[in-house]
């Protein structure tokens, strides 16, 4: 119920942003083009039948102005946004740690590195009451703030979608009516962790080099659609 309420609130916020960005397009009267015809030497302006075409042209101009796609390979992220765009990926890293427990047991050095790098962030993340929910809703709201750059909002939304995707493997394992062999569960857990780690690593490297990380299958497309323009 809470997730549904959050989705409704986010949708309402996006609609409000669209209205605030284009108040003229939402409430302005239709544009009428006049054509002059001469009657007894006098010009009498009369509306033509091109009203519909004028409206369509105006809407196309708005679409071309604001719907500029994120282009891979171009330096779309500038200045401090490069570092800020990496911070949201701490959430899927922390939440996805549980899938790496078998790898940490097999490769102790990897577990040690994880503890050293993410330890302070985990402490803050879990020390705050309802910290997971607060960070999640906060990023969701910020990702729809038009005052922030689009690459930064894109990375916020992409990190949230990665974090949401981590829920499904756990749900799937609970829905299976039989006890799976350890080799299958361990391999599946390792795969989820490595896939998450690869996605986060790709995003961080792309951000630091000034390129928008929009090549993650399904996830990037969903993130771009969620933030709009």
C-alpha positions in Angstrom: 0.0 0.0 0.0 2.8 2.3 0.9 4.6 1.6 -2.5 1.4 2.4 -4.3 0.9 5.6 -2.4 4.5 6.6 -3.2 4.0 5.9 -6.9 0.8 8.0 -6.9 2.6 10.9 -5.2 5.5 10.7 -7.6 3.1 10.7 -10.6 1.2 13.7 -9.2 4.6 15.5 -8.6 5.6 14.9 -12.2 2.2 16.2 -13.5 2.6 19.4 -11.4 6.2 19.9 -12.8 4.9 19.6 -16.4 2.2 22.2 -15.7 4.7 24.6 -14.1 7.1 24.1 -17.0 4.6 24.8 -19.7 1.7 26.9 -18.2 1.2 28.6 -21.6 0.8 25.4 -23.4 -1.7 24.0 -21.0 -4.0 27.0 -20.6 -3.4 29.4 -23.5 -6.2 29.7 -26.1 -5.7 28.2 -29.5 -3.7 30.2 -32.0 -5.8 31.5 -35.0 -4.2 32.4 -38.3 -5.9 35.0 -40.4 -6.0 35.3 -44.1 -6.9 38.6 -45.9 -9.5 38.7 -48.6 -10.3 41.8 -50.5 -13.9 42.8 -50.7 -14.7 46.1 -52.5 -11.1 47.3 -52.1 -11.1 46.6 -48.3 -9.2 43.8 -46.6 -11.4 41.7 -44.2 -9.5 39.3 -42.0 -11.1 35.9 -41.8 -9.9 32.8 -39.9 -8.5 30.1 -42.2 -8.8 26.3 -41.7 -5.2 25.9 -40.7 -5.8 26.2 -36.9 -5.3 22.5 -36.4 -2.0 22.6 -38.3 -0.8 25.6 -36.2 -1.5 23.8 -33.0 0.3 20.6 -34.2 3.3 22.7 -35.3 3.4 24.4 -31.9 3.3 21.1 -30.1 6.1 19.7 -32.3 8.3 22.7 -31.5 7.8 22.1 -27.8 8.6 18.4 -28.2 11.8 19.2 -30.2 12.9 21.8 -27.6 12.5 19.7 -24.5 12.8 16.0 -25.5 16.5 15.9 -26.1 17.7 12.3 -25.7 20.7 11.3 -23.7 23.4 10.5 -26.2 25.9 7.8 -25.4 29.5 8.7 -26.0 29.1 12.4 -25.5 30.3 14.5 -22.5 26.9 15.2 -21.0 28.0 15.5 -17.4 30.0 18.5 -16.3 31.7 19.7 -13.2 30.5 18.5 -9.8 27.7 16.5 -11.3 30.2 13.8 -12.2 30.8 13.0 -8.5 27.2 13.7 -7.4 25.9 11.3 -10.0 27.9 8.4 -8.5 26.5 8.8 -4.9 23.0 7.4 -5.5 24.6 4.0 -6.5 25.6 3.5 -2.8 22.0 2.4 -2.2 22.0 -0.6 -4.5 25.5 -1.4 -3.4 24.5 -1.6 0.3 21.2 -3.4 -0.3 22.8 -5.9 -2.7 25.5 -6.9 -0.2 23.4 -9.8 1.0 23.7 -11.5 -2.4 27.5 -11.4 -2.1 27.8 -13.4 1.1 28.9 -16.6 -0.6 31.5 -14.7 -2.7 32.8 -13.0 0.5 33.1 -16.4 2.2 34.9 -17.9 -0.9 37.1 -14.8 -1.4 37.8 -13.2 2.0 39.8 -10.3 0.4 36.6 -9.2 -1.5 34.6 -9.3 1.7 37.3 -7.2 3.5 37.4 -4.6 0.7 33.6 -4.4 0.9 33.6 -3.8 4.6 36.3 -1.1 4.3 34.7 0.8 1.5 31.0 0.5 2.5 31.3 0.1 6.2 30.9 3.8 7.1 28.0 4.2 4.7 26.3 1.1 6.1 26.6 2.5 9.6 24.8 5.7 8.7 22.3 3.9 6.4 21.1 1.5 9.1 21.5 3.8 12.1 18.8 6.2 10.9 15.3 5.0 11.7 13.5 4.1 8.5 16.7 5.1 6.7 16.1 2.9 3.7 12.6 4.4 3.1 13.8 7.9 3.7 16.7 7.6 1.2 14.5 5.9 -1.3 11.7 8.5 -1.2 14.3 11.3 -1.1 16.0 10.2 -4.3 12.7 9.6 -6.0 11.6 13.1 -5.3 14.9 14.7 -6.3 15.0 12.7 -9.5 11.9 14.7 -10.6 13.3 18.1 -9.6 13.6 20.1 -12.8 16.2 22.5 -11.2 18.7 19.6 -11.2 20.5 18.6 -14.4 19.0 15.8 -16.4 22.1 13.5 -16.2 22.0 13.8 -12.4 18.3 13.0 -12.2 18.8 10.1 -14.6 21.4 8.5 -12.4 19.2 8.9 -9.3 16.4 7.1 -11.0 18.6 4.4 -12.5 20.1 3.7 -9.0 16.6 3.4 -7.6 15.5 1.0 -10.3 18.6 -1.1 -9.7 17.7 -1.2 -6.0 14.1 -2.2 -6.8 15.4 -5.0 -9.1 17.2 -6.6 -6.1 13.9 -7.4 -4.6 12.8 -9.9 -7.2 15.4 -12.6 -6.8 14.5 -12.9 -3.1 10.8 -13.1 -3.9 11.4 -15.7 -6.6 13.3 -17.9 -4.2 10.4 -17.8 -1.7 7.9 -18.7 -4.4 9.7 -21.9 -5.4 7.9 -24.7 -3.6 10.9 -27.0 -3.3 14.3 -26.7 -1.7 16.8 -26.0 -4.4 20.4 -27.5 -4.2 23.0 -25.2 -2.6 24.9 -25.0 -5.8 22.0 -23.5 -7.6 21.1 -21.0 -4.8 24.7 -20.0 -4.3 25.3 -19.6 -8.1 22.1 -17.5 -8.4 23.1 -15.3 -5.5 26.6 -14.8 -6.9 25.1 -13.9 -10.4 22.8 -11.3 -8.9 25.6 -9.7 -6.9 28.1 -9.6 -9.9 25.4 -8.3 -12.2 24.6 -5.5 -9.7 28.3 -4.8 -9.2 29.0 -4.6 -12.9 26.0 -2.2 -13.4 27.2 0.1 -10.6 30.8 -0.1 -11.8 29.8 0.8 -15.4 27.7 3.7 -14.1 30.4 5.1 -11.9 33.1 4.9 -14.5 30.9 6.5 -17.1 29.9 9.3 -14.8 33.5 10.1 -13.8 34.5 10.3 -17.5 31.5 12.6 -18.2 29.4 10.1 -20.1 25.8 9.3 -19.2 25.5 5.5 -18.3 22.5 4.8 -20.4 23.5 1.4 -21.8 22.2 -0.9 -19.0 19.5 -3.1 -20.7 15.9 -2.4 -19.6 17.1 -0.4 -16.6 18.4 2.6 -18.5 15.4 2.8 -20.7 13.1 2.7 -17.7 15.1 5.4 -15.9 15.0 7.7 -19.0 11.2 7.3 -19.3 10.6 7.9 -15.6 12.3 11.3 -15.4 10.8 12.6 -18.7 12.7 15.6 -20.0 
